[in-house]
Amino acid sequence: MTRPPLPSMLKTTPTLAEIATAAGVSTMTASRAMNDQPGVSRSTRDAILKLAQNMGYVANRSAQKLSGGRSRVIGLLASDLGNAFTSSLVSGAVQAVAAAGNEVLIYSLLDRAQRPTDNVLQLLQQFTDGVIAILPYQFGFVESLSAAQLPVVTIDQHTAHAEFPSIAADSYGGARSAMQHLAELGHRRIAFITGDERMNSARDRHRAYDDAVAILGLERDPALVLPGDYSLGSGRTAAQQLLALAVRPTALFAANDLSAFGAMSVLQTAGLRVPQDISVVGFDDLEAASLVHPGLTTVRQPINEMGRAAANTLLALIAGLDVATQQVSLPTELVVRASTAVCKRAAKAPRK
């Protein structure tokens, strides 16, 4: 019995040589056009690209790189894409990359401290022109990317990666404005939940807290500084520790919004009113900051813009342009909502 012909949907895609023949040019010219290399007029390049699209040509990204061209793919290393801060950074980067006619290959880890495997390194080397790394990652991996001649731009610098161009927000200035706001409301006993201090942002916010305590004459008490890691859980744990103090703070500054949300939930469950009993300030201005009750006073950093700036910096490096500055710091802004109020009294633990 004669088999029916294979359906057209199983037909293989055309080769670059077939595209060149259909366009009436050499395979080298077609390759230069597809790789956006010099030596081809704009009209010829546009005609070849249009023909390739109509014929269903699929570019071999790996072959493009091996032939000295560009894949027009940007790698992006990120952790926990469900985190609102990270997802906003990624969104900004993707928008900028797409606007430049490139694509994004995203690799995500749930544990920011975990080192991506060598397979990931090979994938990025083979298919991408450069990498945006939302840190931290264990020392060695980002260096391996750089050693493989891949341009790298980081977001929120890790101490171990100071040699790479980095995009961040003015964490120190933002944290000082938060502390100044609480001090102007009359608060003198202010607690602080730290961030992940492997990162420059967390260390800058901690330094700003310490400086504000000294300069503004606020109460200095080591028990008021609670370790955190920028997570909801660390905010909850810190709040539990604050509830156990004999003399509680009248205000709390958390190094990011997530830890502030965690702390507020524990404080309110314990019967404390925000801001009547304790004022709370965060850092980030995530969308949820205006939706929680009461609305969270926080320091707004331009998260989406940070992602865009990282992408544009990386695209400039790929194009062979000099970066004006290695460390870009974008401005922050204090956003006052209902979670802060004038200090009325020292908050003490209830008598037993």
C-alpha positions in Angstrom: 0.0 0.0 0.0 1.4 3.4 -1.0 1.9 5.8 1.9 0.3 9.2 1.6 2.7 12.1 1.3 3.8 13.7 4.5 1.7 16.7 5.5 3.1 20.1 4.7 3.3 21.0 8.4 6.3 18.6 8.6 8.3 20.3 5.9 11.7 21.4 7.1 12.5 25.0 7.3 14.7 26.6 4.6 18.4 26.8 5.0 20.4 30.0 4.8 21.7 28.9 1.4 18.1 28.6 0.1 17.3 32.0 1.3 20.4 33.4 -0.5 19.4 31.7 -3.7 15.8 33.0 -3.5 17.2 36.5 -2.9 19.7 36.3 -5.7 22.7 36.9 -3.4 25.6 34.9 -2.1 25.3 32.9 1.1 27.9 35.2 2.7 25.7 38.3 1.9 22.7 36.6 3.3 24.6 35.7 6.4 25.8 39.3 6.8 22.3 40.5 6.5 20.9 38.1 9.0 23.7 38.9 11.5 23.3 42.6 11.0 27.0 42.9 9.9 28.5 45.6 7.8 28.9 45.3 4.0 25.2 45.0 3.1 23.1 47.9 2.0 20.0 48.7 4.1 17.6 47.9 1.2 19.3 44.6 0.5 19.3 43.7 4.2 15.6 44.5 4.5 14.7 42.5 1.4 16.6 39.5 2.7 15.0 39.7 6.1 11.6 40.0 4.7 12.1 37.0 2.4 13.5 34.9 5.2 10.4 35.7 7.3 8.1 34.8 4.5 9.9 31.5 3.9 9.8 30.6 7.5 13.5 30.7 8.1 14.6 30.1 11.7 18.0 31.5 12.6 20.5 29.2 14.3 21.6 31.4 17.1 24.6 29.2 18.0 25.8 29.2 14.4 25.4 33.0 14.2 27.8 33.4 17.2 30.3 30.9 15.9 30.5 32.8 12.6 31.4 35.9 14.4 27.9 37.5 14.4 25.5 38.3 17.2 22.6 36.2 18.4 20.7 39.3 19.4 19.7 37.4 22.6 20.4 38.8 26.0 20.8 36.5 29.0 19.2 37.4 32.3 20.0 35.7 35.6 17.3 36.3 38.3 16.0 34.6 41.4 12.4 34.0 42.4 10.4 35.7 39.6 7.4 35.6 41.9 9.1 38.3 44.0 7.5 41.7 43.0 10.8 43.5 43.2 12.6 41.0 40.9 9.7 40.8 38.4 9.6 44.6 38.1 13.4 44.6 37.4 13.0 41.9 34.8 10.0 43.7 33.2 12.1 46.8 32.7 15.0 44.9 31.3 12.8 43.0 28.8 11.1 46.2 27.6 14.5 47.9 26.9 15.9 44.8 25.2 12.8 44.4 23.0 12.9 48.0 22.0 16.4 47.4 20.7 15.2 44.5 18.6 16.7 41.8 20.8 15.3 38.9 22.7 15.8 37.7 26.3 16.7 34.3 27.7 15.8 34.2 31.4 17.3 31.7 33.9 15.8 31.8 37.4 16.9 30.3 40.7 14.7 30.1 43.8 17.7 30.4 46.0 19.8 33.5 45.3 22.8 32.0 47.0 22.7 28.9 44.7 25.3 28.7 42.0 23.9 28.1 38.5 25.3 24.9 36.9 28.0 24.7 34.3 25.2 23.8 31.8 23.7 27.2 32.3 27.1 28.8 31.8 27.5 26.9 28.5 23.9 27.9 27.4 24.6 31.5 28.0 28.0 31.4 26.3 26.5 29.7 23.2 23.3 31.6 22.7 23.6 35.1 24.3 25.6 38.3 23.5 25.8 39.4 27.2 24.2 38.8 30.6 22.3 40.9 33.1 22.8 39.4 36.6 20.4 40.3 39.4 22.7 39.4 42.3 23.8 37.9 44.6 25.2 34.7 43.1 28.0 32.7 44.5 31.5 34.1 43.7 32.9 32.6 40.5 29.9 32.2 38.2 29.7 35.8 37.0 33.5 35.9 36.7 33.2 32.8 34.5 30.8 34.6 32.2 33.3 37.5 31.9 36.2 35.1 31.3 34.1 33.7 28.4 34.2 37.1 26.8 30.5 37.8 27.7 29.8 41.4 28.8 28.1 41.4 32.2 26.0 44.1 34.0 24.8 43.6 37.5 21.9 45.0 39.4 22.4 45.8 43.1 26.2 45.2 43.4 27.5 42.2 45.4 30.8 43.0 47.2 32.5 40.2 45.3 31.6 41.6 41.9 32.8 45.2 42.2 34.6 45.1 38.8 31.4 44.8 36.8 29.2 47.7 35.7 26.2 47.9 38.0 22.9 49.6 38.3 21.3 50.5 41.7 19.3 53.1 43.5 20.5 55.6 46.1 19.9 53.4 49.1 21.9 55.5 51.5 20.1 58.7 50.6 16.7 57.0 50.6 17.3 55.4 54.0 18.4 58.8 55.5 15.2 60.4 54.3 13.2 57.6 56.0 15.0 58.1 59.3 14.7 61.9 59.0 10.9 61.6 58.4 10.6 59.5 61.6 12.8 61.8 63.6 10.7 64.8 62.5 7.6 63.0 63.8 9.2 62.9 67.2 10.4 59.3 67.2 13.6 58.7 69.1 13.5 54.9 69.7 13.6 53.5 66.1 14.1 49.9 65.3 15.7 48.7 62.1 15.3 45.4 60.1 18.4 44.9 58.0 18.5 43.5 54.4 20.7 40.9 52.8 24.1 42.4 53.7 25.9 40.6 50.9 24.5 43.4 48.8 25.6 47.0 48.6 22.0 48.2 49.0 21.5 46.5 52.4 24.9 47.8 53.7 24.1 51.3 52.5 20.7 51.3 54.3 22.3 50.0 57.5 25.0 52.6 57.3 22.3 55.3 56.8 20.5 54.1 59.9 23.6 54.1 62.0 24.5 57.6 60.8 21.0 58.9 61.4 21.0 57.6 65.0 24.3 59.4 65.6 23.6 62.7 63.8 20.0 63.1 64.9 20.7 62.1 68.5 18.4 59.1 68.5 18.4 56.3 71.0 21.2 53.8 70.3 20.3 50.3 71.4 21.8 47.1 69.7 18.5 45.3 70.5 16.7 47.6 68.1 18.8 46.3 65.1 17.3 43.0 63.9 18.8 40.8 61.1 16.8 40.4 57.9 17.3 39.2 54.4 14.8 41.2 52.4 12.1 38.5 52.9 8.6 38.4 54.3 9.7 35.8 56.8 12.6 37.8 58.2 10.2 40.7 58.8 7.9 38.4 60.8 10.8 37.0 62.9 12.2 40.5 63.6 8.8 41.7 64.8 8.5 38.8 67.2 11.8 39.9 68.7 10.7 43.5 69.0 7.5 42.3 70.8 9.7 40.7 73.4 11.6 43.9 74.4 10.9 45.4 77.7 10.8 48.9 76.1 9.5 48.6 72.5 10.4 51.1 69.8 7.9 53.7 68.7 8.9 53.3 65.1 10.3 50.7 62.8 12.3 51.1 59.6 12.6 48.0 57.4 15.2 47.7 54.7 12.5 46.7 52.2 8.8 46.6 51.8 8.5 42.8 52.0 10.1 42.7 55.5 7.9 45.7 56.5 4.8 43.8 55.4 5.9 40.8 57.4 6.6 42.9 60.5 3.3 44.8 60.2 1.3 41.6 60.1 2.9 40.3 63.3 2.6 43.6 65.1 -1.1 44.0 64.2 -1.9 40.4 65.2 -0.3 41.1 68.6 -2.7 44.0 69.1 -0.5 46.9 68.2 -2.0 49.6 66.0 -0.1 51.1 63.1 0.7 54.0 63.3 -0.9 54.8 66.6 1.3 52.5 68.6 4.2 52.1 66.2 5.0 53.8 62.9 6.4 51.7 60.1 8.5 52.6 57.0 9.6 50.4 54.2 11.9 50.7 51.2 11.0 49.9 47.5 7.4 51.2 47.0 6.1 47.9 45.6 2.5 48.1 44.2 1.3 46.4 47.4 2.6 49.3 49.5 -0.4 51.4 48.6 -2.8 48.4 49.0 -2.0 47.2 52.6 -3.8 48.7 55.5 -2.7 51.2 56.5 -0.9 52.3 53.4 2.9 51.9 53.9 5.1 54.9 54.0 8.2 53.8 52.1 11.1 54.9 50.0 10.4 54.6 46.3 13.2 53.4 44.1 12.7 53.3 40.3 12.7 49.5 40.0 11.5 49.3 36.4 13.9 52.0 35.3 16.8 50.1 37.0 16.0 47.1 34.8 15.9 49.3 31.7 19.2 51.0 32.6 20.9 47.6 33.1 19.7 46.5 29.6 20.8 49.7 27.9 24.2 49.6 29.6 24.7 46.0 28.4 23.6 46.8 24.9 26.1 49.6 24.8 28.9 47.2 25.9 27.9 44.7 23.3 28.1 47.4 20.6 31.6 48.2 21.8 30.8 51.6 23.3 32.4 52.9 26.5 30.3 53.1 29.6 30.3 56.6 31.0 30.4 55.3 34.6 30.8 51.8 36.1 28.3 52.4 38.9 25.0 54.0 38.1 22.9 55.2 41.1 19.3 56.3 40.4 17.5 58.7 42.7 15.0 57.6 45.4 11.9 59.4 46.8 10.1 59.2 50.2 6.4 58.4 49.8 4.5 59.2 52.9 1.3 57.2 53.5 -0.7 56.3 56.6 1.7 53.9 58.4 3.6 56.8 60.1 2.4 59.4 62.6 3.5 61.8 65.3 5.1 59.9 68.2 2.8 60.3 71.3 4.5 58.1 73.8 7.2 55.5 74.4 5.8 52.1 73.5 6.3 49.7 76.5 5.5 46.0 76.8 2.2 45.4 78.7 2.6 44.5 82.4 2.2 40.9 83.2 
